[in-house]
Amino acid sequence: MEYLKELTQRRKKAHAQFVKLDSKTYKAFLELEKVTFCDGALSKKMKELIAVGISAAVNCESCIQWHTEYALKAGATEKEVMEALEVAIEIGGGRAVATARLATEVMQNIKDGDFTSAQY
């Protein structure tokens, strides 16, 4: 739980710094995120599940926290998140397992109502 809070605090601090420094690239990234994760041929939920798998496969802890929460908010079940993680584990091996563990912690915290970080 503390590690998840730390990830959130670091993300928020970095976000504030990018905004303060008026980063045009960061603003474009935020816009890209909005456009990417809206419903299209694939639903927002499906896109978030894909992002969960990619996040685990590339070992991005902040990404796995963010996309696990958003997948659940988009209506994904814990089982669907787990299957996305299983695909990542098949592709990424042990490294993906380590990040997938964090996703299970995120899901448990949300289930317990203890923590939500899906914000900048």
N, C-alpha and C positions, 0 to 999 in steps of 0.2 A: 504494500500500500504506500509506504513512504517513497519508494522508488518511482511509482507512478505519479505521485504528487511532484516529485523533483523533475520528472520529464515535463510535466505540464508547466511548472514554473519556468523552466529553461525555455520552453517553446514560447510562452507568453513574453518573456523578457526579450528574446530574439525578435519576435514579431514587433514589439514596441520599438526596438532599435531600428529595424528596417523601415518602419513607418516614419520614425523621427528623422532618419537620414534621407527620406523621400526617395527610396530605391524604386526606380522605374521598373527594373527587372522583377523585383519582388511583387510589385503591384500587378504586373503582367502574369506572374505565376499564380497569384490569388484569383485573377480573372480566368486563367486557364483551368484552375481547379473547379470553379463554378460551372464553366461550360462542360468540362469533362464529366462531372458527376451529376448531371441532370438526366432525366429520363430521355431516352432516344430509342433506337432499335433495341438497346439493352436497358433494362430498368436501373434506376439509381441503386437499388439493392444489389443487383447482379454486379454492377460496376464496383461497388464497395467490397463485395466478396472477392472479386478478382484482385482488388487492391490489397486485401488481407493476405491473399496467397503470395502476391509479389512482394509485399512488405516482409513476410517471413522468409521468402527465398533469398532476398537481398540483405537480410539481417538488419532491417531498419526498425529499431525499437520505438522511436517516436511515431513512425508511420504505422506500426502494428497497433499501437495504442489508439491512435486517431481513427484508423479505418475499421478497427474492431467495433469501436463505439458507434461510428456512423453506420456500419452495416446493421447493427442491432437497431439503431434508430430508424433505419430505412425498412425495418420489418424482417430482417434475417433472424432465423432461429439460432440457438447455440449449436445445434446439430449442423446447420448449414455453414456456420463459421468454422466448425471443426472439420468439415469436409474440405473447405477451402484450404485450411491449414494442412490437411493430409496430402493434398496435391502438392503444396509447397514442400512438404517434407520429402515426398518422392523425388521432386526435382532438386531440392537443395541439400538433402542429407542432414547430417548432424547440426550444421550451422543453422538450418531452418528450424530444427527441433528446439534449439535454444530460444529463438525468437518466438516460436509458437507457444512456448511455456508462458511467456509474458501475456499473450492474448488470452490464455485461460484465466490468468489473474485478473485481467481487465474485465472479462465476462463475469467472474465471481463478484468482483467489487460492484459492478452495476446491478447484479442480481441481489446483492445485499443492501443496495441503496446507499452505499457508503461513499461513492466517488464517481464523479463524471467530469471528464476533462475535454470533451469534444467542443472546444472553443479555443480561440487564440489567446 
